[in-house]
Amino acid sequence: MKHVTQLKADTLTTAQMEERIRQVSTDIRRYRDIENSSELAEFMALKPIVEAKEFQDYKQELLTTKYKDREEYRLLRDYESAKHSWHVRWFHFFRGRSKVQEYMHFAETSDFSKLKDPEAVKADPRLKRMQRLGNSFAVKRYLVHKNSHEVSEYYRLRDIVNNTEFRTRNHFWKNPKRWYTTLQSQQDGKYQALKESSNIKFFLSQDPKKIAEYEAYQEMFADACQWNRMQDSQWKAGFYYGNNKLKTSHSYANEEAAMNNGRNVQCSRDGRMQVAVKAEHASVPAWDAKKGFIMKDYDYTGDVIQTAEDFRAAEGMFQVKASFTGKAHGAICLMSENRLPILRIAEWDGKNVTMGVTFEKFEEQTTVEGLKEGTEYVFTVFISSADITWYVNNQEVARTANKLGTKVFPTVIAFLPEGVKATGVTSIDWFKAYKH
């Protein structure tokens, strides 16, 4: 089946896609570093304390309560009122009189009870004087005020407001910035500062399941294309077959370019592997479906390389940053040790990029329109046990059921199908594969 899809306008650019890939790796490291940090440990220890309802209620109470609404304020107000009441003022006035002080001092002695004995009073001048003082206006008024409710209330309130605990409590509630003097305020301030810190904000913004999912990808294969000689890389020239009796370095009689045994493969100075179709004469063995191997003259050479001996896998994520130039064809594939199946990560026909998979009896192909010649894209294939999914940068462009049934390995081919005479280059910046 053949399909056509269009690259969407909101698809990430390749630079943005690479930045996203780098960012994922950076985010994972940062997430785990923060996860094991004392900063997060302190934040997580404070979180249940500060976010508890009792804590927040206490904070709200301290921030919103008016001092005039507090019992401390009422008691002090009542004390001041009692202190200036009529009874208390006259009480203090009469208590200061010398006659009253003399009488009250006598009242604390053992002789005070003798005032009830008339005979004793007659016989003792001192008792007579005390009796006169007791009947004086000053002492009588003093005792009236002393035994009043107002004076009693005054003393009760005075004892309360002069108590050290009350003074401490009153000083606290009288302060409009009382909240900021508490240990809870320090805890809250530290918690809020941590919560607003870049590290904690980042940590809380991440989905732990996503982090774990990304971490589950383990690199199986990677080529940054920094090598000078192909023998120093993981690539080998030629096709690969499970039957080691089959010739691996050969061309096809129905194509226009001879496979050049790795000579058309090189890494450029900017770290890109280039597999080219060149205009040059070659006479090489070519496979003819009817005649077998024959010698054939070609006016063009191409090439094929693969990693079958070093790397192959049945499932995983395969990513390649690549571009295509020229009218020659280029294919970045996942091939099996048999001729089929072939999974095309990206195949260039001189005009468009196609991806899909070819089996013995059917084929799935999707052409992605909107891809530009010479522009690099990140092509991705996810192979799960159930599905195969293709992406260009971050856009899903194709999906089909996984019926591979075998391990596959990266293969790059630069070729010319029958009737096409042109040159071109398949350029790869990097190739990576991950298992999940």
Steps between C-alpha positions, in 0.01 A plus 500: 500500500618850419424809703590867481535738793609860533756643738300728730576866548537458877747212475819579687796606296794263504693738725204507739470123483867453586465752781204301631707181491784672685253655742347164587843367590580815697163491675545139609841575653370815666190324633705221658757746642223702663325184617810412703571855619477641854298783346217267401529304826447823696210601276329162534550508880341847522217428256273292731567741787428822313210368295325349803163660577602576860809686377309702244223580750761622749667713235166647397415574862827684563481696177137606522416528872474857628657570837179674615317171454735313734430416865832662595382833368166464682668416831734795477213729407298369796801542728550861395129563546504343847814691597328830430163409650355715779535231768862419414607865491344571840640173632851613409430845642384381841758223517763769488371683807717452812198431724381225268847348476533510882162335545560234236841420645333458845235279340770249416610467866361265770368798698248581228251252647500693831302776336196280550553514881363836639674453834833447333448806282421714805814382674740549202555843340648339188190290450286812547700671223463203266127494571477869408700439182273210407201726531665780302369604159829415329518143626132435436527630144819302449330178609198570280718542196732211595208258516342621175470283189696757299805477725476123510482493118790744480725269701388197304580668170826643631620151591412378150659777296819502710547129457813420292313256276232762430759767424673267253172406335383860484829617352463234229142585403559873522763474225329537157790302348458222754493226231852583390636444850394133507683180418210415272566816300859390451381159388245656266755744359751225435232280344377778271856591398575137417170464315586802285859390436581395145601148605185423697278663238666285236469184710131555572429576135627161386294185464687223688345240272634682195844528656499128575377429149779705343756339732382160387655568160851355499738568217580194292676662207643843427708649222587870507677460165833628628713220358747537210513143373202269475698217658509714815119513508224247560403497132598244242476540123270276296177320568459249782327163477439228753640249251875564510538329164326789327708774344466819706685744276299514180281722287164449329470467125169690496656808663709780351773528768759245606545440872854623567603291806519797740705730278207742466475539878685766695470723806527871428687749715175618659432148633251371246508163333432527128400210279507623141394409149776620267532528125789259431551185297509159664491141377392267779307176565127565504212280598251429223180330615499276189870453421657513846824694535621675186762764433343837429633842409362794693533875451425567864608359834305490823554317828343304782615463862347321800564407866377140504812356660519763775140594565149374432179505700139385479347798685596848612523860391719579199588862427707660227566860412541505124453691177484411132629694200496435128272292279666171592313282743604444861352277767558471874354163589471226754567177316487135597745225415261390229400714204171581670362662711649845444400787725567842348573768759526750214543448125569786258395469134648828383186689588321359804570295812312174545491271801341166568563128502510237226405140573486198272133548411413859579649843547416810706633830364445860609637794305562809712456815298659827606848366572767709334804376308821563692318572827579280797218332690490264796335180375380265774354151496350340811473124480291348778373146523169618351570800276749684285473879509687754287573864588654796323636719776211493750219427252360150471468427129425127478405196705450132426486166677833339583533185291878504465553180696877538494789718608593789275813711459571852367586518132577801279473470122575754228373361166341564162192302399458399139458797267636761743836658421608757761729567793417571862603462861336346804649690794476383863599717797432232759324167542376364833298205622344438842332208666208561733 
